């Protein structure tokens, strides 16, 4: 039995340049919304994790998981690496900046 990540339920995931948190998103920023069917056990584990870690939300968790997967599997895209680091070290604002350095 699969669970659902839905806009009305738990997630309307926004993936943005620089991985800015949803609360810091500019109205005109590029956004890609995702909807996915996932196993119920995965959805339950995700919800439990978020309940136990108040500094995480569904947006950050999914962005970290996706960016982590891509980085660990050979992605060389600097923006993906920035997203990965920004989610690991949220206090380090330099990882969310989209500079050309």
C-alpha positions in Angstrom: 0.0 0.0 0.0 1.5 3.3 -1.0 1.2 6.7 0.8 0.9 9.9 -1.1 2.8 13.1 -0.8 0.1 15.6 -1.8 -0.3 19.4 -1.8 -3.3 19.2 0.6 -1.7 16.5 2.8 1.9 16.8 3.7 4.0 18.1 0.9 3.9 20.6 -1.9 7.7 20.3 -2.5 9.4 23.4 -3.9 12.8 23.0 -5.4 14.4 26.3 -6.0 17.7 27.8 -7.1 20.0 27.9 -4.0 17.6 25.7 -1.9 16.2 28.7 -0.1 13.6 27.6 2.6 10.0 28.1 1.6 9.7 31.0 4.1 12.4 32.9 2.3 11.1 32.3 -1.3 10.6 35.3 -3.5 7.3 35.4 -5.2 8.9 35.3 -8.7 11.4 32.5 -8.0 11.5 29.4 -10.2 9.5 26.6 -8.5 9.0 23.0 -9.5 6.3 21.2 -7.6 6.4 17.5 -7.2 3.8 14.9 -6.3 4.9 11.3 -5.6 3.5 8.0 -4.5 5.7 6.5 -1.9 5.5 3.3 0.2 3.4 3.9 3.4 6.4 2.9 5.6 8.5 5.6 4.0 5.8 8.3 4.4 5.3 7.3 8.1 9.0 7.4 8.7 9.2 10.8 7.1 6.4 12.1 9.3 8.0 10.6 12.5 11.3 12.2 11.7 9.8 15.6 11.2 7.8 15.3 14.5 11.0 14.4 16.3 13.2 17.1 14.7 11.4 20.5 14.7 14.2 22.2 12.8 13.3 20.0 9.8 10.2 20.3 7.6 9.1 18.2 4.6 10.7 20.6 2.2 14.1 20.5 3.8 13.9 16.7 4.2 13.0 16.0 0.6 15.5 18.5 -0.8 18.3 17.0 1.5 17.4 13.5 0.4 17.3 14.3 -3.3 20.5 16.4 -3.3 22.3 13.9 -1.1 21.4 11.1 -3.5 22.6 13.1 -6.5 25.9 14.2 -4.9 26.6 10.7 -3.6 26.0 9.3 -7.1 28.3 11.6 -9.0 26.4 14.8 -9.7 29.0 17.5 -10.4 26.4 20.3 -10.6 27.5 23.1 -8.2 23.9 24.1 -7.5 23.1 20.6 -6.4 26.2 20.5 -4.2 25.1 23.9 -2.7 21.7 22.5 -2.0 23.2 19.5 -0.3 25.5 21.6 1.9 22.8 24.1 2.7 20.6 21.4 4.1 23.4 19.8 6.1 24.6 23.1 7.5 21.5 25.5 7.5 23.3 28.1 9.7 25.9 28.6 6.9 24.2 31.2 4.7 27.0 31.1 2.2 25.7 27.8 0.9 22.4 29.3 -0.1 23.9 32.1 -2.1 23.8 31.7 -5.9 27.1 33.4 -6.8 29.2 32.6 -9.9 32.4 32.0 -7.9 
